[in-house]
Amino acid sequence: MGSSLRCTVIVPTYNRRRLLELTLDSLAKQDLSRDRFEVLVVDDGSTDDTEAVVRGFEDRLDLRYFYQPDEGYRLSAARNIGIRQATGEVCVFVDSGVLLHSGSLGAHAARHEASEEPLALNGYVYCFNLDNEDAQLIRKVVDVEDVDGSIASLERTRAWPDVREPFYARYSDDFGHLPAPWLMYWTCHASAWTEQVRAVGMYDEELRQWGGEDLDLAYRLHRDGARFAVDRAASAIHYPHEKDQGANTTSALENYRYIAEKYRTPITRMLIEEPRIRFADFNEVIAERGLPRCADHPTAG
C-alpha cells in the first residue's frame, strides 16, 4: 500500500477466547507489513484463557496485552486503555469475532492518509445479525481459514451484506454531509485519527452497559469536524456469537437517554422519541422538521 501511516488496532474482549483467536489470526494475515501496525488486546476481566490465546500470537504480531479487573461492563474503559497506549496515528477499533480481509488495515491507512480532513471511517461488515438469527447458516458459509475467499463469495452472492447497506445506497458511501452521520459509526470495525479521538475525550466511561458508546464518541468526532464515510476495501466478517437482543435493546435505550440528556439538542433527543425513529430515517426526519444541526445548537455541549 502507498500509505506510510502506522495503525493501532484496539481489540477489547471478555471471555471470548475462540472469537478473539479468529480475529487475531485475521490480523496476522494482513497485507500491511508487521512494522506498520500494532495490536492492543484489552481484556475486561476474562476468566477463560484469553491471555494464553494472546500470548500465542506474539511471534506473529506486534502485540500488547492489557488486563483490567472485572468490575462489570467496562467496554469504554477497555477501549480507552488502548487509545492511551496507542503509538499509531490511526486507531482501528475491532471487536472480538470480527475477521478482517487481508487488505483491510491497508485500506484504512491509505484512506486516512489521502484525506485532507480527519475521517471517521467505517469498515464494511458482512454477516452482522442483530439477533444472531442466521448463525448456523453463516458458520456453514464462512471458512475461517480463508477469510478473503469467504468475503469474495459473500460479495458475489450478495449474502448478508452490511446491515447499513440500504443507508449507504440511499446517501452514498461518503455520508459526512448529513446532519447526523454519527449514527452509523459502529466501532465493531471502524477507524479514526488517534489524536482527534484523544482530543474529544475518548469513550465515555459512564456508559456501563451495552450499546451507544460508539455513537457518543462519533457525535463528538462529528462536532470536531470529522468526515464520515465507509471504505468497502476495509471489509470484514462479523462471525456469529451468542447475543440477547432483548436485553441489548433495553440497555441501549438507557444509554440513549443518557446521551440525549448529555447533549440536549433536538437531534439527540430524537434517540428517545416514541414511537422510535429508525436510525436509517433520522436524517430525513431532521430535514422534514428543519432542525438545527447539533453544532448550531446552543446546548450542544
Secondary structure, 3 states (H helix, E strand, C coil): CCCCCCEEEEEEECCCHHHHHHHHHHHHCCCCCHHHEEEEEEECCCCCCHHHHHHCCCCCCCEEEEECCCCCCCHHHHHHHHHHHCCCCEEEEECCCEEECCCHHHHHHHHHHHCCCCEEEEEEEECCCCCCCCHHHHHHHCCCCCHHHHHHHHHHHCCCCCCCHHHHHHHCCECCCCCCHHHHCCCCEEEEEHHHHHHCCCCCCCCCCCCCHHHHHHHHHHHCCCEEEEEEEEEEEECCCCCCHHHHHHHHHHHHHHHHHHHCCHHHHHHHCCCCCCHHHHHHHHHHHCCCCHHHCCCCC
